[in-house]
């Protein structure tokens, strides 16, 4: 355990306060210590447990943050370490499968601005003090709040510095009002066209076997789509496939994992996969059976039918995932900024942190960023 002295944190400790950073290398051990609290859907045990079991090429590194005077837990930061280009990097347990990343905050944590800065500094100093000799801390895709509480680690960066953002649709209690607001998407017409097929129906998987069958179809359909676009597809490799199926296995019964489909006698026409926490649903993957079904817009239709079904179950916040495809605006999604942070932990990590900061700063000027991207042959992101 690494104990670091910081200023007094009102609501977190009393007297001559210190923050304790306890670095745990086993997710199972860490999960027992802070198994409740404020978190996003991607810090849920049904997500992180399968994640740490599936991705073996990285080393778990979970920071447990507590009040050293009282032993009271404040937060948990689920991270990993790995080596890239000879640089020892610490980052969230993500590897591009999570839509956002954040610490898990204790239910009774009080986090004012001073506390947030102190916690962030304590974490950085603790990582620098470890014998691993880490070079760079990268914390990407962080929301500003976690369960209505300020995200203390966002204080290390600039809000909106991430190149990615959420896409949030907020609804009231009347779904028909929402349907009227997105009339131009013509979803009722798409449903009528689809319903002409024999056996046409929408379903949400209620057992693991069916969920896995739909995920199998999703893998095939997404790979075919990516091949058409000339894009690399990895979500059906052994590691990712195992991860998504275990999330479904663990979370399906409680409604955390949601696997849905448009089905008729001819084929499984569209599928979707997402996770739900409380009144919020995150859409993560969709697929469809190809251009031959374009008359019913199966990609958009599977999203709308899933939203309608979950609305009846109390969901009122629908995040249509990172990325800014045009269809998300048609659904009324508003962009939610996310924050990236890069901190050099050694002199070796400094050039990489500076490069990250330059990229983050450039994003404040979209036209200049587009010019640089074209100059580098990458195109606009």
N, C-alpha and C positions, 0 to 999 in steps of 0.2 A: 504494500500500500504506500502511495505517495501522499504525504500531507503537506499542503502548501498554505502559508499564512497570507490572508487577504484582509481587507478592511471589514468592519462589522456589517452584517447583512440583516437588516430589520426583517423580522418574520421568519428568518431561517436559523438564526442562532442567537445566543446571548453571550454577554461578556466579551472577552478577547477571542473573537471568532476565528475559525479556520475552516477551509473547505478540504475535505478528504477526497482524493481521487484514487479509487481502487480499480486497477486494471485486471479484468477477468478474461481468460483465454478460452472459455467454454460457455457457449450460449445456454446450455441447460442449467448450469450453475447460476448464471446471471439472471435467467428468467425467474428463478425462485425468489430472488431478492426484491424485485419490483414488478409484480405480476398484475398490478392494477395502476390506474393513473390516467393522465391525459396523454393521448397518442393519436397519430393519424392511422388510417387503415393499414398502412405499410409498416407500422411498428407493432402490429398485432401478433400474438403468438402463433396464430394460424398462418401467418406470412413468414415471419422470421425463423420459426422452427424449421419448416421445409427449406427455407433459403440456406441456412447454415449447413443443413444436411446435404443439400444438392451441390453446392459450389465448393469443391474440395481444393482448388488451386490457390486459395487465399487463406490467410491465417485469421481466425476470429480475434477481435480486439474490442472488448466491451468495457466502456468506462462507466463505473458506478460513482456517482457524485453524491456526497453526503456532508452533513454538518459534523465536523470532527469532534466538536464539544459534546454533542448529544447522540451522535450515531444515526440521526434521522436522515432517511434517504431523501434526496432532492431530485435527482434525475438519473437516467441511464442513457448512454449514447451507444447504439449498436453499430460497431464499425468493424473494419477488416484492415489488414496490412498486406501489401504485396509489392513486388519489385517490377518496375517498368523502366526500360532503358537504363538500368543500373541505379535508378533512384528508388529509395524506399518510401513508399507512399502509404498514408493512412487516409481512409475515406469511409463513407457509410457502406453498410451492407446493402448493395444495390446491383452493380454491374448491369445497369440499364434495364432492369425489369420493374423497378418501382417508379411511380409517377412523382413522388416527393419523398423527402427524407427529413427526419427531425429527431430530437431526443424524446424519450418518454419522460414525462414530468410527474412527480408525485402528486397525488390528488390534492394535498393541502399545501403545496409549494406556493409561496408568495414571491413573485419575481418582479421587482421594480427595475428601473434602468441600472441602478448601481449594482444590484444583485446579478443582472444579466452580464454586465461587463466583467464582474469578478469571477463568475463561473467560467466564462469564456477564457479569461486569462489563466485561470487555474488549470483548465484542460490543456491548453497549449504548453504551459510550463511542465505539466506532468508528462506529456508526450516527449518533450525534449529531454527530460530526466531519465527516461527508460533506457536500459542497456541496449535496446534494439538499434539505437542510433538512427531514428527515422529522419527523413529529409524534408518531407512535404506533407502538410495536412490539406486535403481537399474535401470540402463539404458542399455538395451540389444539390440543387433543386429543393431548397428549404422554404417552407411557408413561413410567414411572419408570425403566425399563431399556431398553437397546438391545443386543440380542445378548448379554444377560447382564452388560453393563457399565452402571454408573449413567449416566443421562441428565443431563449437566451443566446443561442449560438448565432442567430441572425445578426446580432449586434457586431459580429466580426466583419460583416460585409455591408454592401449597399443593396437596399431593397430593389428588386427587379433586375439585378445584375446577371441573372441566369439567362441563357439564350432560349430557355424553354419556359413555358407557362402553363398553368392549368386553364381549363375552359369550363366555367361553371354556369349551369342553368339552375336558376332559383324558381321554384314553383309555389303557388298557393295551394289551398285545399281543393280547388275546383279544377280538375284536369281538363274539362271542356274549355275553360278559359284559356288554358295553355295551348290546346289544340288550335283554337281560333287565332292565337297570336303567331302561330307558325303555319298559317293556311297555305302560304306559297310553297311549302314543301310537298303538298299534295299527298300526304300520307293516307288519308281515307281512300283516295283513288288507288294508291298502290296496294292497299289491303284488299280492295274489291278485285283488282286484277289477279292478285295472288290467290284469293279465295275461289276463283273459278277452277282451280286445279283440284282434282279428286283428292280427298283426304287432307285438304289444306288446313293447317292449324299452327298456332304458336304454343310453345311449351317452355317451361322452366324445369330443368332436371330436378327430380326429387330423390334420386338415389345415386350412389357413387358410380355404379355400373353404367347407367345412362349418361352421367356427366362425362365419364371417360370416353364413351362412344362418340359423344359430340366433340370432345377435344381432339379425338383422332381425326374426325372429319375436318375440323378447323385447321389442324396442322397441314393436311393435304391441300385444302383450298387456299390457305394463306401462302403456301409454298408456290402453288401454281400462279397466284397473282404476282408474287414477287419476281418469279421467273419472267413473267410477261413484261414487267417493268424494268428488268435487268438489274434488280437489287438483290443483295445477299440476304438470306433468311436463315436464322439460327434457332428460332423458337421451337423447332421440332427435333433438335439434336437430343442426345440421350440426357444431358444434364437439364436442359430447360424443360423437356417433356416430363421428366420425373418431378421437377419442381411444381409445375402447374397442376399435375395430377394429385400430388400430395396436398397442395392447398385446397383443391376441390374435395379430396377425401376428408380432410380435417374440418373444413368450414362449411360444407354443404348443409348439414343437418340444422345448424343454427342460423342459416341464412347469411353467413359471412361471404361465402363463395356463391356466385350466381352464374350458372351456365344455361343459356337459353338458345332457342332455335326456331326457325321457320321450317316446317316439315310438311310434305305432301307425299302421296303414294309414289311419285316419280323419284323424289330425291330429298335430301336435307339441303334446303336452298340457302340458308344463312345461319350463322351461329354467332354468339357473343359470349365473352367471359369478362366478369368484373368482380369487384369485392364491395361489400356493404358494411358500413359501420354506423349504427344508429340511423339517423335520417339522411345520411350521405351515401351515395353510390358512386364508385369510380369505374367507368368503362375502360377496359384495358385491351381487349382484342375483339375484332370482328372479322368475319369471313363470309364469302358468298360463292355460289356455284358457277359464276362466270357470266359472260356477256349474254348468253342465251336467255338469261332470266332478267335482263335489264328493264324489261317493261314494267316490272313491279318494284324496281329500285330496292333489291333485297338488303343491301348494306344499310341504307337509311331506315328501311322498314324494321329490321331487327332491332335497331337502336330504339325507335319510337315505341314498338310493342313492349320492349323490356322496360322502358320508362313508365309506360302506362300500367304495366303489371306491378311494378315496385311502388308506384304512387298509391295504389290501393293498400299497400302494406306500410304506408307511413313515410316513405322516402320523399323528401322535398328538395334535396340538393343533389344534382346530377353533374358530376365532373366528367366531361367527355374526353379526358386524357390530354397529355401534352401533345404539342404539334398543332398547327393552325390551318388545317384544311378548311376549305370554304364551307363545307356542309355544317360545320359547327356553328357558324354565324347564323345559318338558316334555322338551326334549332334554338337560337337565342342565347348562345353561350357568350359569356363575358370573360375576358382574359383575366387570370389571377396571377400576379407577378410572383416569381420565385427568386430566391437569393443563392448565389454561389459565393463561396469563401475559399481563398487559398492563402495559407500561412507557411512560410519557410520555417522548418524546424532545424535546419542546418545550413551551412554555406552552400552545400551541394544543391539544396532545394531552392535557393534564392532565385536563380534565373527562371525556373519554372513558375514560381509564384509571381514574379514580375511579368512574365508573359501572360499569365492568366489575368492579372490585373489590367494589363493593356487591352486584352480582348474584352473584358468586362466594361472598361471605360468606353471602348469604341462602340459598344451596343447602345450607348446613349445617343449616337448619331447614326441612324439607320442608313442614310444615303452614303455616308463615308464607309460604313461597314460593308455595304454592298459593293462599292468600288474595290475595296481591299479583297473581298471574297472573289470577285471576278479576276482580279490581278493574280490571285493565287490559284485560279482555276477551279475554285470550289463551288461557285454559284452562290446565290443568296440562300441563307438558312431560314 
